[in-house]
């Protein structure tokens, strides 16, 4: 009678295979968050570097022109987001200092930002203006004011309507004053509106839509253009600019006038955030 071969190989049973697969699934579940965190850290670092480069370009512009570029240009204010007027952005002005001379040369500065004929230019992606976490073509904006207010010639930020702010005008200190930040949106880099300019109102609320709902700003508007705040007051939608925002989740990267880039938590004290968005209010800045 033949004897069974004691050296014969035995395959996995269904239960053993399920156990192995369960262990692999658990390991993947444990490792995946770490991998995602590492990727987000790399994206955040790239975003930081983008703002550093833009900040350097802004200072190069200042060294050449003895002033920072106007946030937007138009014959009169306040600036309305209505697709009319000149409204050329500050981004267009600094292109030569970002090694984007070809794009700069294709802009017809005698025409409105809305009236550029070159479709390739309008859709052109500036790599340094794209945060890898948001994936947009234009992820950064200049600081025009502390609170939500119409974009005009008398704003308290660094870049606003027909502005020509010099370093010596930043009386609160370059280290304590915002220049640029993440916009939380992907809009046109050519237009000097909420596409490239933002305020610090509402940034500290992680659940906000980055638009001011405080009811502090009441604008006149035709009935068909009116929206209402939480207080029920009418607001002209064309005059809303919007606050900074970020795709990083817990906060955003911001470039200060001295060229440093810092990550600001979305849970930071709102009072402090409003102060750093004002170049000359004379208030002491706390920790943020």
Helices and strands as residue ranges (DSSP letters): H 14-65, E 72-73, E 88-89, H 90-94, G 95-98, H 101-105, G 113-115, H 119-122, G 127-129, E 140-145, G 167-169, G 174-176, E 178-182, E 197-199, G 223-225, E 226-228, E 234-236, G 237-239, E 251-256, E 261-265, H 270-276
